[in-house]
Amino acid sequence: MKYNELNTSSRKNPKRVGRGIAAGSGKTAGRGTKGQKSRTGSKRRPGFEGGQNPLMQRLPKLHGFNSHKTKPEVVYTGEIESLGKTKVNNQTLADATLISSPFVITKILFKGELNKKVDLQLQLASKQALEAITKAGGGFEKIPQFKRTAVESSKSSAKHDEKKS
């Protein structure tokens, strides 16, 4: 006889409790003695702690709304002036260590003079910064955020591991 040829029933009859002492599970029928849980129809709401103030009521509550949206990293027009490049995007800003990574959302704000012609390819810009860029003869192109590929994310995690050790 093989294991897969065994004829067994998958259902087991439930134990019949509360049928007298001779049946094996009589009298209290496995519910212990007295108390709320020994009675029929006993239901306690989730979190009930026997009259003690429940944990979810004891803990302090956080008020307000916490946004999980990532804030853009800020670059100023004066910093762009000191770069010395005519075409600027996330990669050039990351290489110059003005932003932490080329994969973050970057916003240009007006602070400092911009006298030379610069073509920017970033995600966001303020109105004053746009005016300063066009006044200097440059241009601004709004581009979507750079996405990481599997190869880049493994390289960045390897760099992160090197920095830790």
The 8 nearest C-alpha neighbors of each residue, nearest first, counted from 0:
[[1, 4, 2, 5, 3, 6, 7, 8],
 [2, 0, 4, 3, 5, 6, 7, 8],
 [1, 3, 4, 5, 0, 6, 7, 8],
 [2, 4, 1, 5, 6, 0, 7, 8],
 [5, 3, 1, 2, 6, 0, 7, 8],
 [6, 4, 2, 3, 7, 1, 0, 8],
 [7, 5, 4, 8, 3, 2, 9, 1],
 [8, 6, 5, 9, 10, 4, 3, 11],
 [7, 9, 10, 6, 11, 5, 12, 4],
 [8, 10, 7, 11, 6, 12, 5, 13],
 [11, 9, 8, 12, 7, 13, 14, 6],
 [10, 12, 13, 9, 8, 14, 7, 15],
 [11, 13, 10, 14, 15, 9, 8, 16],
 [14, 12, 15, 11, 16, 10, 24, 9],
 [13, 15, 16, 12, 24, 11, 17, 23],
 [16, 14, 13, 17, 18, 24, 22, 12],
 [15, 17, 24, 28, 18, 14, 25, 29],
 [16, 18, 25, 28, 19, 24, 26, 15],
 [19, 17, 25, 16, 22, 15, 24, 20],
 [20, 18, 25, 21, 22, 17, 26, 24],
 [19, 21, 25, 22, 23, 26, 24, 18],
 [20, 22, 23, 19, 25, 18, 24, 26],
 [23, 21, 20, 19, 24, 18, 25, 16],
 [24, 22, 21, 20, 25, 19, 16, 18],
 [25, 23, 28, 16, 22, 17, 29, 20],
 [24, 26, 19, 17, 20, 28, 18, 23],
 [25, 27, 28, 17, 19, 20, 24, 18],
 [26, 28, 29, 30, 25, 31, 32, 17],
 [29, 27, 17, 25, 24, 16, 26, 30],
 [30, 28, 27, 31, 24, 16, 25, 26],
 [31, 29, 37, 28, 27, 32, 36, 33],
 [32, 30, 29, 27, 37, 33, 28, 34],
 [31, 33, 27, 30, 34, 37, 29, 36],
 [34, 32, 37, 31, 35, 38, 36, 30],
 [33, 35, 37, 36, 32, 38, 31, 30],
 [36, 34, 37, 38, 41, 33, 39, 42],
 [35, 37, 38, 34, 41, 30, 39, 33],
 [36, 38, 30, 35, 34, 33, 31, 39],
 [39, 37, 36, 35, 41, 40, 34, 33],
 [38, 40, 41, 37, 36, 35, 42, 30],
 [39, 41, 42, 38, 36, 37, 35, 43],
 [42, 40, 39, 38, 36, 35, 43, 37],
 [41, 43, 40, 44, 36, 35, 39, 45],
 [42, 44, 47, 45, 41, 46, 49, 48],
 [43, 45, 47, 46, 42, 48, 41, 49],
 [46, 44, 47, 43, 48, 42, 53, 55],
 [45, 47, 53, 48, 44, 54, 55, 43],
 [46, 48, 45, 44, 49, 53, 43, 50],
 [49, 47, 51, 50, 53, 46, 52, 54],
 [50, 48, 51, 47, 52, 53, 43, 46],
 [49, 51, 48, 52, 47, 53, 46, 43],
 [52, 50, 48, 49, 53, 47, 54, 57],
 [51, 53, 50, 57, 56, 54, 48, 47],
 [54, 52, 56, 55, 48, 51, 46, 47],
 [53, 55, 57, 56, 58, 52, 46, 48],
 [56, 54, 53, 57, 58, 46, 52, 59],
 [55, 57, 54, 53, 58, 52, 59, 60],
 [58, 56, 54, 55, 53, 52, 59, 60],
 [57, 59, 56, 55, 54, 60, 53, 61],
 [60, 58, 57, 61, 56, 55, 62, 54],
 [59, 61, 62, 58, 56, 55, 57, 63],
 [62, 60, 63, 59, 64, 65, 58, 55],
 [63, 61, 60, 64, 65, 59, 66, 58],
 [62, 64, 65, 61, 60, 66, 67, 59],
 [63, 65, 66, 62, 61, 67, 68, 60],
 [66, 64, 67, 63, 62, 68, 61, 69],
 [65, 67, 68, 64, 69, 70, 63, 62],
 [68, 66, 69, 65, 70, 64, 71, 63],
 [67, 69, 66, 70, 65, 71, 104, 64],
 [70, 68, 67, 71, 66, 104, 103, 72],
 [69, 71, 68, 72, 104, 105, 67, 103],
 [72, 70, 104, 105, 106, 73, 69, 103],
 [71, 73, 105, 106, 104, 70, 98, 74],
 [72, 74, 106, 107, 105, 71, 75, 108],
 [75, 73, 107, 106, 108, 72, 76, 78],
 [76, 74, 108, 78, 110, 77, 107, 109],
 [75, 77, 79, 109, 78, 110, 111, 113],
 [78, 76, 111, 80, 112, 75, 79, 110],
 [77, 79, 81, 80, 75, 76, 82, 74],
 [78, 80, 76, 82, 77, 81, 75, 113],
 [81, 79, 77, 78, 82, 113, 76, 83],
 [80, 82, 78, 79, 83, 77, 84, 76],
 [83, 81, 79, 80, 84, 78, 95, 92],
 [82, 84, 81, 80, 85, 79, 115, 117],
 [85, 83, 82, 86, 87, 117, 79, 80],
 [84, 86, 117, 118, 87, 116, 83, 119],
 [87, 85, 118, 84, 117, 119, 88, 120],
 [86, 88, 119, 91, 118, 120, 85, 84],
 [89, 87, 120, 90, 91, 121, 119, 92],
 [88, 90, 101, 92, 91, 93, 121, 87],
 [89, 91, 101, 93, 92, 88, 94, 100],
 [90, 92, 94, 93, 88, 89, 87, 95],
 [93, 91, 95, 89, 97, 90, 94, 98],
 [92, 94, 96, 98, 90, 95, 100, 101],
 [95, 93, 91, 96, 92, 90, 97, 98],
 [94, 96, 92, 93, 97, 91, 82, 98],
 [97, 95, 93, 98, 94, 92, 99, 100],
 [96, 98, 92, 95, 93, 74, 99, 94],
 [99, 97, 93, 96, 100, 92, 72, 101],
 [98, 100, 93, 96, 97, 101, 103, 72],
 [99, 101, 102, 93, 98, 103, 89, 90],
 [100, 102, 89, 90, 93, 103, 145, 99],
 [103, 101, 145, 100, 146, 144, 147, 104],
 [104, 102, 101, 100, 105, 144, 71, 72],
 [105, 103, 71, 144, 122, 72, 102, 106],
 [104, 106, 72, 71, 122, 73, 103, 121],
 [107, 105, 123, 73, 124, 71, 72, 74],
 [106, 108, 124, 74, 75, 73, 123, 125],
 [109, 107, 75, 128, 125, 74, 124, 110],
 [110, 108, 128, 76, 127, 75, 111, 107],
 [111, 109, 75, 76, 77, 108, 112, 128],
 [110, 112, 77, 76, 109, 113, 75, 78],
 [111, 113, 77, 114, 76, 110, 80, 131],
 [112, 114, 80, 76, 115, 77, 131, 135],
 [115, 113, 135, 112, 116, 80, 134, 131],
 [114, 116, 135, 113, 117, 80, 136, 137],
 [115, 117, 137, 136, 135, 85, 114, 118],
 [118, 116, 137, 85, 86, 119, 115, 138],
 [119, 117, 138, 86, 137, 139, 85, 87],
 [118, 120, 139, 87, 88, 86, 121, 140],
 [121, 119, 140, 88, 141, 139, 142, 87],
 [122, 120, 141, 142, 88, 123, 119, 105],
 [121, 123, 141, 142, 105, 143, 104, 106],
 [124, 122, 106, 121, 105, 107, 141, 125],
 [125, 123, 107, 106, 108, 128, 129, 126],
 [124, 126, 128, 108, 127, 129, 107, 123],
 [127, 125, 129, 128, 130, 124, 108, 109],
 [128, 126, 130, 129, 125, 109, 131, 108],
 [127, 129, 109, 131, 125, 108, 130, 126],
 [130, 128, 132, 126, 127, 131, 133, 125],
 [129, 131, 127, 133, 128, 132, 134, 126],
 [130, 132, 134, 128, 129, 133, 135, 127],
 [133, 131, 129, 137, 135, 134, 130, 128],
 [132, 134, 136, 137, 130, 135, 131, 138],
 [135, 133, 131, 136, 132, 130, 137, 114],
 [134, 136, 132, 114, 133, 116, 115, 137],
 [137, 135, 133, 116, 134, 132, 138, 115],
 [138, 136, 116, 117, 118, 133, 132, 135],
 [137, 139, 118, 133, 119, 132, 117, 140],
 [138, 140, 119, 118, 120, 141, 137, 129],
 [141, 139, 120, 119, 142, 121, 138, 118],
 [140, 142, 122, 121, 120, 139, 123, 143],
 [141, 143, 122, 121, 120, 140, 144, 123],
 [144, 142, 122, 145, 141, 121, 104, 146],
 [143, 145, 104, 146, 122, 102, 142, 103],
 [146, 144, 102, 143, 147, 101, 103, 89],
 [147, 145, 102, 144, 148, 143, 103, 101],
 [148, 146, 151, 152, 145, 149, 102, 150],
 [147, 149, 151, 150, 152, 146, 153, 145],
 [148, 150, 152, 151, 153, 147, 154, 146],
 [149, 151, 153, 148, 152, 154, 147, 155],
 [152, 150, 154, 148, 153, 149, 147, 155],
 [151, 153, 155, 149, 154, 150, 147, 156],
 [152, 154, 156, 150, 151, 155, 157, 149],
 [155, 153, 151, 157, 152, 156, 158, 150],
 [154, 156, 158, 152, 157, 153, 159, 151],
 [157, 155, 159, 153, 158, 154, 152, 160],
 [156, 158, 154, 160, 159, 155, 153, 161],
 [159, 157, 155, 161, 156, 160, 154, 162],
 [158, 160, 156, 162, 157, 161, 155, 163],
 [161, 159, 157, 163, 158, 162, 156, 164],
 [162, 160, 158, 159, 163, 164, 157, 156],
 [163, 161, 159, 160, 164, 158, 157, 156],
 [164, 162, 160, 161, 159, 158, 157, 156],
 [163, 161, 162, 160, 159, 158, 157, 156]]
